[in-house]
Amino acid sequence: MKAVIIDGGFGLENLQFADRPDPEPGPGQVLLRMKAASLNFRDLLTVRGLYNPRQPLPLIPCSDGVGEVIGLGDGVTRLAAGDRVCPIFAQDWLAGTPHRDQVRSTLGGPLDGTLAELMVVNAESVVKVPAYLTDEEAAALPCAAVTAWTALVTEGEIQAGDTVLVQGTGGVSLFALLIARLHGARVIITSSSDDKLVRAKDLGASDGINYVSEPEWGKIARQLTDKVGVDHVVEVGGAATLDQSLRAIRVGGRISIIGVLSGVQATIPLTAILMSNVRLQGILVGHRASFEALCRALAQASARPVIDSTFALADVRAAFEHMAAGAHFGKICIRIDQQSQ
């Protein structure tokens, strides 16, 4: 089989193709013919050596993908040949509160990921995806969509009438917009691009704030809620945005810490957290049960992910460069079964 690997050191220049023996499923495992993958910011950091500089190489990158079951190991009854499934992000985290080993069982580092023609995974570690979704749309779900679902539903217990503040228009943020609207919540979204804000409003956001022209966007978000504050913040910025998120959140609200786009070290005003009874919740994607609940909700509404662009497998480096440029709106996908454009 053909696979994309990081080898010889980190960096986009060290993304290369490799021929590897076709894997065979063992007891309790399934063999997948991978159809498509999607990129997350974590994947870019991994390739650059910034996510885990101690990650052993070579490594097949990317956590998200969709494939067709083409082989069953002994004892597998949960799946059948021909099923279309997504491997879950943390392979050993099926439900409940995770333990340390479960949150280390993640694809695309430390485990080999989805950028390969064939993949063997545990039969318990996949989720059947809605039939109406394209391969690209299905491949967009495992990390970004489940993260947004966990933040707002599994942990956030979102209610109709809540107000959600979403930062940016990347994968997690647009899934948070979609999920919040499915639950009858209002969404305020931020971006550095007025054009992207218009597109986000077309998807259901009630208000958009350009954080470049309005650096005190947290104050503006509070004003948009009659100075009460928002109920949820989907915090993807990190160090440079947390202070504004604290300005935007209501007393007793929740900030879900998801991304670190602007840095990992923040000076946190503890009084703003204490005096407002704010909950800061770290979100590491989510478990299989959350993924399955997400799929049921999407199917009920026939909702579709936002796909920015699709690249052939041969153009994988260009896909990563497109993510690095930061101009995308929605998910960047790769057709694994398409060798060239």
VOLUM-832692 format. One record per residue: residue in one letter; x, y, z of N, C-alpha, C, O in turn. Coordinates in steps of 0.001 Angstrom, whole numbers, plus 500000, padded with zeros to 6 digits. Atoms other than C-alpha are relative to their C-alpha. Last residue first. Layout:
aXYZXYZXYZXYZ ...
This chain:
q501125499211500496494322515946490074499916499934498484499026500541497888 s499621498694500545496566513145491218498763500700499480497739500075499203 q498552499812499971496474509917493218500434501359499471501446501893499925 q499749499209501203492799509904494110501475500381500006501916501167500844 d500157500883501155491858507149496585500159500743498672499806500217497617 i498959501017499938493288509152499476499931499063498799500947498519498368 r500511501250500551491213512178498574501135498985499982502080499109499203 i499084500686500912492464514915500906499338498715499540498900497910500363 c500067501452500128490257517405502742500991499480498967501463500220498104 i499136500345501131490569520944504083500088498485499942500452497841500927 k499037501087499959487665521778506394500758499825498680500201499969497592 g500456501377499885485869525073506833501153499025499868502311499385500078 f501290499838499345486839528492505523499371498614500055498789498152499073 h501096500927500255490521528438504557498754500345500809498831500999501849 a501069499342500750492803531467504502498771499123499810497788499559499211 g501081499523499151495122530304507271498849500676499287498046501358499925 a500292498646500445498246530052505095498838500619500774498738501842500869 a499044499084499377499349527009507116499719501446499627499981502348500423 m500377499821498596496189525166506072500911501011500682500440501859501439 h501255499246500003496935525784502403499512500222501423499033501306501755 e499633498603500224500511524656502966498764500892499985498801502026500461 f499458499479498744499203521412504459500395501469499862500199502249500793 a501110499935499045497039520800501391500473500568501338499809501420501926 a500758498789500319499941521684499085498816500162500947498458501283501307 r499240498872499465502021519028500852499275501318499725499262502207500576 v500171499885498556499311516450500249500759501182500576500263501851501483 d499825498581499699499217517036496509499895500277501500499485501361501914 a498700499582500514499759513399495537500318501448500339501477501862500301 l498960500494499104496848512498497817501386500447499545502242500754500374 a499626501386500262494561514693495756501116499588500952501840500434501478 f498743500236500703493339517884497377500154498511499715499649497672500460 t499592501395500024489852518983498459501232499853499121501276500381498010 s499309500440501214488791522471499474500396498546500147500468498015501255 d499303498898500675486813524464502041500555499559498655500324500214497639 i498724500431500573484303521830503104500620501169499239500006501722498327 v499513499045500993481532522982505428501379499546499539502311499442500337 p498824499200499672479968520013507193500338500970498871499941500777497721 r498752500313500697476463518910506219501138500885500502500941502073500754 a499018498915499959473213518715508168501311499554499372501687498385499450 s499324500044501302470512516239507160501028501119499876501186501718498812 a500178498700500655468750517376510359500536500031498575500453501060497905 q501368499553499747468213513921511850499704501291499259498589501505498784 a500902500717500892471418512732510203498558500463500171497818500565499193 l499792499524501363473502515401511913499010499362499041498431500038498190 a500527498634500095471986514604515303500157500558498589499242501195498067 r501463500069499949472533510862514937499377501387499824498375501545499127 c500480500525501284476118511416513805498480499901499967497862500173498938 l499843498968501024476822513620516834499436499532498664498698500269498011 a501098499065499763475448510972519194500026501134498974498982501557498478 e501230500649500452477797508408517638498787500905500193497899500950499341 f499964500037501461480774510734518014498701499395499459498126499904498497 s500314498644500459479839511401521642499966500067498478499112500739497899 a501423499777499742479725507654522340499569501396499561498465501568499043 r500816500591501066483083507201520652498526500276500201497808500531499234 h500026501456500087484829509596523040499063499511498895498359500299498263 g501114500651499340485793513250522789500005498509499729500846498007498983 v500902500653500945488080515880521206498841499348500761497943500061501210 l499148500821500860490466516813524032499100499122499136498946497929499395 i500713500961500852488457519658525595501006499288499108501638499915498259 g499159500493501080489825521648528550499271498913499231498650498034499829 q500020501440500261487030523272530501500940499676498855500749500152497736 l499099500235501118487254526706532091500153498501499831500592497808500748 r499377501308500145484217527280534311500859499980498742500368500250497647 v499844500498501366483383530843535308500651498626500033501538498371500848 n500345501421499915482096531670538801500087499320498630499238498504498272 s501114500272500908482203535364537883499615498525499975498763498118499185 m501112499111499670484306536480540845498789499781499088497674500179499426 l500588500243498684486603533482540567498741500819500227497716500284500651 i500575501347499971487303533599536834499253499767501307498126499272501308 a501084500004500987487823537356536561499307498649499956498114498566499667 t501176499359499404489802537209539809498824500009499027497673499887499446 l500769500936499184492154534660538274498759500623500613497748499944500791 p500498499208498868493313536997535533499071499151500872497884499012500574 i501443500069499776495138534399533399499615500873501194500166500705502282 t500144499420498671498567535118531965498509500136500270497825500940499637 a500861498841499791498687532761528998500081500461501452500191499651502372 q499756499440498683501281530316527668499197501279500160499410502246499429 v500384500949498952500129528092524787500200500539501410499713499936502367 g498997500265498987500127530467521831499465499145501130498253499002501297 s499194498809499721497921532201519287501024499781501099501653500735501556 l499524499387501233496421529118517628500919501189500261501816501470499467 v498902499143499547496200527275520946500607500721498796501828500812498669 g498855499768500877492943525427520527501004500957500588500737501644501574 i499875500988501062490129523803522495501295500155499221501952499163498904 i498663499777500539489609525528525818500303498896499005500451497733499381 s499393501269500394485862525455526411501324500279499310501362500868498229 i499049499803501080484789528573528293500667498661499720501349498103500580 r498979501011500248481666528066530379500864500404498811500354500789497759 g499866500556501336479312530591531941501177499052499873501926498839500827 g500374501406500028478493531085535619500114499350498641499690498208498467 v499801500606498695478507534872535328499502498558499938498361498305499551 r500905499597498916478457535597531628500440499391501319501290498502501357 i500778501064499369481395535240529263499111500553501113499477501508501798 a501260500290500683482545538077526981499084499082500794497866499149500627 r500817498788500030485258539641529127498617499721499419497641500388499761 l500443499753498628486648536198529925499158501270500096498276501369500949 s501042500986499713486783535439526203499443500203501397498236500080501608 q501236499502500597488675538702525712498847499020500214497701499435500387 d500430498831499238491339537566528188498695500560499445497803500921500213 l500703500415498786491506534126526586499495501195500799498409501137501377 t501443499758500076492304535485523126499261499721501305498103500114501452 a500302498621500362496091535911523041498512500329500027498143501499499925 a499415498986499119496978532758524965499509501410499700499215502167500625 g498958500276499024494646530349523225500446501238500744499626502033501203 g498835499134500177492804531101520017501128499700500963502288499627500558 v499004500660500843490386528178519880501282500813499865502285500312499358 e498709499308499955488057529141522721501046499225499212501580498224499689 v499164501028500608484483528039522043501348500645499737501531501342498739 v498967499542500922482804530414524482500760498778499495501256497972500282 h498895500890500359479515529457526076500983500752499116500585501543498261 d500058501202499170476738531328527899501199499083499783501685498449500719 v500375501215500728477470534786526498500046498793500942500716498821501975 g498891500883500355477471537911528618499501498741499323498333498374499456 v500042501179499128474714539815530434501236499133499786501805498612500745 k498985499907498947475546543214528918499958498838501000500582498895502060 d500549499066499008472346543211526829500862500038501255500365500177502372 t500876500808499138473720540149525016499397500846501111499138500351502207 l500999500654500858475237542101522108499044499108500776498036498655500235 q501019499006500333476966544313524676498892499388499143497725499765499255 r500818499793498803478792541268526027498881501005499718497750500821500169 a500841501186499844479995540387522532499095500135501219497928499749501170 i501086499895500977481223543952522091499050498808500113497832498968500044 k500936498979499516483218543772525319498812500130499057497671500275499496 g500694500588498856484831540518524208498970500954500568497874500543500947 w501185500725500451485601542049520837499234499332501134498037499073501014 e500750500227498751487935544637522347498707499249499691497621499651500109 p499193500845499109490268544269519321499347499745501359499693498772502029 e500611499888498668487498545553517014500764499125500989500278498060501368 s500523498638499874489107546260513624499366500253501356499207501403501765 v498908499096500360491220543123513921499551501446500152500236502250500784 y499144499789498832488641541098515863501229500845499688501944501248500605 n498652500030500553486017541537513145500976500332501119501015501469501590 i499105498955499506482796540728514989501369499803499362501957498726499463 g498588500221500269479904538795513467500815501176500480500391502325500362 d499148498821499980476315538505514666501434499595499698501860498487500023 s500839498797499873473381536125514284500830501268499897500352502292499406 a499522499126498928475403533195512918499148501261500043498794501806498997 g500866499930498834473208530953510762500500500830501161499779500991502145 l500137501323499390475266529646507862499190500024501292498915498979501881 d500807500804500919474719532848505857499759498598500557498757497960500234 k501390499590499786476008534691508901499062499233499083497943498896499470 a500447500612498752479207532664508666498552500385500320497786499568500830 r500273501408500279479581533645504992499494499286501258498601498442501180 v501214500060500811479252537326505894499620498550499720498448498184499814 l501109499722499097481804536892508669498665499971499257497663499484499781 k500304501230499273484154535219506208498848500205500979498053499293501205 d500623500938500940483935538254503916499630498694500695498556498143500454 d501407499636500122484591540582506858499273499057499043498102498741499251 s500464499769501365487823538723507514498517500336499987497695499543500447 s499235498852500491489695538812510844499530500424498614500015501418498073 s499079500306501090487013536582512324500798501259499685500400502365500048 t498946499028500267484638536410515272500856499528498839500970498330498583 i498761500550500537481297534621515611501002501118499746500620502233499392 i499196498835500355478198535232517712501361499467499566501950498635500255 v498557500068500180475851532260517727500552501355499590500093501968498627 r499512498846500762472320531978519104501513499916499928502157499465500875 a499206498977499331471201528559520296500363501120499028500392500922497813 g500804498801499777468350526425518971500731501099500729500098501944501362 h500581500019498654470149523104519420499217501273500321498810501478501464 l500856501183499889470821522599515708499284499952501350498187499406501460 r501253499684500689472094526202515672499045498804500029497833498985500144 a500753499045499184474695525369518308498660500327499356497643500406500045 i500568500737498866475777522288516382499174500924500889498104500544501364 l501034500931500467476280524199513117499293499329501183498064499275501226 l501111499206500526478149527086514736498845499089499590497692499336499943 a500663499450498816480295524666516739498813500861499594497770500831500247 f500812501073499428481033522793513501499275500485501251498129500101501487 l501185500134500837482094526101511974499131498822500430497909498870500287 s500882498844499829484411526777514903498743499885499158497652500187499643 v500716500104498727485928523300514999498973501116500123497846500887500562 g500854501172499907486799523382511284499189499929501281497968499790501226 g499390501285500293488110526917510975499022498876500249497831499105500465 t500812500761500940485974530044510873500722498740499524500546498310498385 g499449500390501285487216532090513805499067499129499186497942498836499591 q498847499266500516486222532203517456500444499435498655500781498256498550 v499115500880500743482722531079518408501123500842499396500870501882498789 l498987499210500697480647532832521066501017499048499396501634498255500108 v498675500592500145477562530824521988500898500976499245500517501495498196 t499171499265500944474300532292523266501411499450500037502011499325501104 d498652499614499576471785529982524883500672500834498914500282500801497747 g500000498645499471468146530078523732501335500448500554501516501634500829 a500613499056500919467839526333523309499929501374500655499543501504501816 q501452499932499989470143524651525801499513500965498924500224501899498554 i500599498841500651473754523532525657498490499904499994497924498819499867 e501436500114499748474843520855528116499236501191499439498416501797500129 g500619498682499872478445522092527854498516499993500286497977500995500758 e499548499282498804480212518785528591499213501290500227498934501653501370 t499619500980498983478512516376526178500400500679501303499942500286502375 v501076500925499642476705519127524253500416499074501149499832499124502232 l501313499379499867478746522283523647498927499064500547498008499511501235 a499977498711499315482349521243524189498596500519500291498329501005501390 t499634500215498599481854517576523314499936501301500783499416501339501898 w501115500684499335479993518431520114500296499804501490499438500057502336 a501063499016499816482645520962519054498806499389500730498205500036501588 t499534499001499037485404518431519646498913501022500291498629501331501448 v500172500602498672483410515720517866500477500958501090499889501009502170 a501425500057499667483077517937514807499771499432501397498942499939502153 a500611498672499874486744518913514675498547499935500443498144500652501360 c499337499119499043488271515500515435499217501303500184498741501591501282 p499478500625498773486281512664513880500629500936501013500467500714502213 l500680500102498715483961514617511519500862499632501215500674500241502268 a499852498770499227485750515987508434499543499852501449499779500751502256 a498623499912499503486255512540506906500226501224500862501191501274501624 a499832500973498916482469512177506637501387500088500609501537499988501827 e500777499528498853482201515390504639500131499051501180500259499492502322 e499318498835499427485032514337502328499266500505501242499894500820502253 d498809500463499286483523510901501803500729501165500661501193501053501796 t498921500391500904480196512497500933501174499491500820501206499663502038 l498801499174500042477479512477503586500968499498498930501100498291498728 y500189498875500913474098510898502827501241500889499885501335501695498959 a499834500369501405475076507512504283499936501197499071500539501170497998 p501245499880500767475585508809507814500224499809498504501191500321497939 v500355498609500301478842507534509345498736500053499144498442499109498410 k500662499954501297479513504243511110499493501420499756498944502058500653 v501402499581499964481886504831514015499453499981498578500078500518497662 v500493499300501177485240503148514597498526500337500195497849499771501054 s499457498639500040487260502042517612499630500749498735500372501620498281 e500735499169499047485360498885518576500335501480499855499666502327500447 a501390499883500449486532497097515423499156500856500936498145501419500518 n500904500821499200490120497806516425498568500227499549498170501364499295 v500363499443498701492032499414513587499131498997500744498605498053500154 v500578500971499085493876498326510446499743500676501339500632501314501903 m499817499722498577494471500894507699499319498909500807498191498527500498 l500594501029499164494870500748503935500323500274501459501367500841501778 e501045500653500787495496503519501409499260498940500794498061498739500600 a499524501248500592497368505591503955498845499352499262497681499548499612 l499536499726501365496989509112505293500685498776499394501872498795499072 t500945500382501043494853508046508288500502500201498569499809499811497631 g501282499409500304497197508034511239499366499509498717499562498367498303 d500108499664501412500020506048512797498571500424499673497605499901500230 l500306501108500898499786506119516585499999500482498548499691501643498276 p498835500843500265501648508745518679499741498837499052500691498248498537 g499064499712498932500653510725516786499338499800501353498376500498501671 g499180498898500505498343510810513763501021500468501005501492501602500920 l499501500188501353495814508704515642500779501230499538500539502346500000 t500513499134501049495440509052519394500676499742498654501874499466498579 s500232500953501086495830506343522027499504500716498753498569500252498101 r498761500145500754497427508722524538499841499077498795500806498827498073 v499759498742500710494081509943525846501336499992499273501665500943498564 q500990499790501058493191506337526651500255501289499224500092501313498004 d499643500792501179496410505645528543499027500243498850499424500211497685 r498817499477500674495773508517530943500341499227498724500657499833497700 h498785500091499183492229507600531916501194500323499109501045500504497900 p498856500804500445489193508900530113501065499862501077501191500708501963 t498804499208499720485877509960531668501239499183499663501353498039500102 g499666499609498634482996508136530041501227500871500111501745501382499118 a501058499301499264482836506404526673500549500432501357501593499955501802 l501316500333500538484880504634523987498869500753500685497856501045500049 w500952499243499183488345506037524544498611499837499408498243500523498454 d500412500789498834490809503395523274498935500690500857498520500142501878 q500468501334500352491271504731519739499469499195501186498612498331501002 a499315500742498942491486508399520660499471498575499963498357498312500416 f498749499296499738490513510091517386500850499266501038501995498905500768 i500110498932499017487829507617516297501383500536500335502386499845500153 p499301500316498758488227505673513051499862501168500977499891502326500561 c498890499124499617485534506729510590500681499415501235500000499101502211 v499756499633498607483304504132508991501131501014500105501972501143499215 r499153498804500103481684503038505754500145500604501383499152500953502023 d500354498885499114480393499476506050500972501156499781502171500946499594 g500759498981500707481134497358502974499553501151500868499147502188500343 a499312499518501190482223494261504872499088500977499256497893500732499095 a500058500905501141480308494026508117500779500603498850500969501818498786 l499916499402501329480720495556511558499901498922498928500049497731499200 r500561498645499939479911494773515206499889500636498621499061501521498407 t501427500085500337480427491037514765499355501379499919498232501512499433 v500637498700500237484235490796514761498551499790499572498289499148498555 g500795499531498875485440487559516373499297501326499787498619501803500696 d500794500967499243488241486806513955499243500686501132499777501548501830 g499254500954499208489398489749511897499068499060500740497858499279500796 l500398500176498608487234491376509256500898498976500667501121497890500132 g499521501220499378488360492779505905499640499964501473499691500984502159 i499779501008501044487103495358503408500540498692500571500739497732499827 v499559501268499419485520497928505741500141498973498880499174498667498183 e500954501103500154485286501162503790500588498721500601501747498384500356 g499643501126500847487174504252504884498888498966499952497911499035500697 v501120500915500164486862507692506405500427498885499053501168499116498097 g500183500624501299489567509939507771498780499104499995498189498817501036 d501362500083500506490751512112510611499936499359498625500723499685497737 s500882500769499118493846511745512793498655499692499372497961498780499820 c501445499708500105496496512861510334499144499050500837499310497830500806 p500727498930499304500130511754509968498494499948499760497988499154498967 i501077499650500930501795508418509133499140501052500688498540500764501724 l501383499969499521504893508518511332499076500293498823499355501178498014 p501051499405500837508540507729510687498619499884500620498365499035501474 l500237500031501444509520508916513213500579498707499442501496498145500041 p499130500839500835509207508907516985499569500055498538498380500109498222 q500724501013500752507333511905518477500972499178499157501696499742498336 r499412501317499723509703513695520841499297498871499258499604497698499470 p498665500085500591508937517157519397500677498650500212501643498327499520 n499218500879499125505269516572520192501382499829499389501588498945498557 y501007500604499126502967519234518776500661499085501011500386499173502208 l500356499082498924505686521479517354498973499414500959498805499921502069 g499281500372498790507460518959515143499686500856501193500433500853502171 r498938499026499736506346520668511927500818499665501246501828500317501514 v499049500071501101504368517628510834501189500938500249502327500616499908 t499292501277499922502715517460514249501063499902498915502201499524499193 l499021499906498908501834521167514267500823498719500100502027498769500350 l498952499091500459500178520774510859501090500139501065502280500102500753 d499215500735500992498264517735512077501147500856499468502260500367499270 r499113500938499303497119519586515209500899499253499023502069499011499318 f498811499217499669495720522323512979501019499137500747502228499321500609 n500203499165498834493358519691511603501291500767500284502365500383499822 l498911499437499215493345518162508160499472500785501189498435501444501120 s500103498545499863490808515860506547501072500474500974501540499719501826 a499540499512498697491121512359505143499722501494500070499451502132499053 a499669498581499876489452510489502300500477500289501409500190499545502347 k500545499221501114488722507012500974500464501457500036500871502013499016 m500267498607499691490674504643503172499599500769498751500189500614497682 r499457499334501184490318500926502475499620501478500139498449501840500023 l500709498942500699489772499690506007500752500392498727501976500527498729 l499161499376501018490835496391507589499154501000499228498076500662498739 v500547499889501355489012495459510779501032500666499100501843501477499548 q499628498840500809490245494192514142499283499995498650498727498984498223 g500644498795499495488915491929516894500275501249499184499868502344499574 p501237500207499241491380489177516067499451501318500546500179502102501155 g499913501078499025493997490405513591498676499821500714497692500461500342 p500660499848498700493398492465510483500197498778500874500066497644500414 e501051500999499850496023492240507732499352500164501374500055500374502362 p500251500558498666498231495131506623498871498976499970498043498982499059 d501420499911499678499404495601503008499755499369501374500176498237501614 p500776501224500209503177495937503064498534500214500362498221500948501298 r499949500880498843504442499512502896499193498736499708498286498760498876 d500713501249500259505304501777499990500192499083501200501319498811501614 a499301501255499721506299505266501106499107498837499609497884498915499728 f500789501207500240505399508770500060500859498765500248502060498743499978 q499615500803501156507050511824501580499092498778499883498377498421500819 l501151500818500372506447514675503985500359499238498731500764499845497739 n499758501412499690509920515797505023498743499141499905498740497991500343 e499077500532501009509724519201503299500299498521500233500836497851499351 l500767500357501187506651519929505407500885499404498922500428498593498117 g500097498951501001508860519833508484499247499528498777499284498346498436 f501278499319500115510074517244510967500064501092498938501142501512498515 g500097498736499275513017514939510479498640500631499780497887500232498891 g498766499257500180514063512121508153500021501318500732500920502129500511 d498792500800499794510525510821507881501227500866499735501198501780498911 i498993499014499608506970512108508037501251499200500317501224498309501167 i499293500069498722504911509580506145500815501265500226501209501957499287 v499237498772499783502272509444503422500645499898501368499985499545502345 a500301499179498831501191505909502627500829501270499948501904501303499349 k499297498724499980500992503638499588499550500783501222498370500782501572 m500848498807500000500000500000500000500880501238500000502051501187500375 
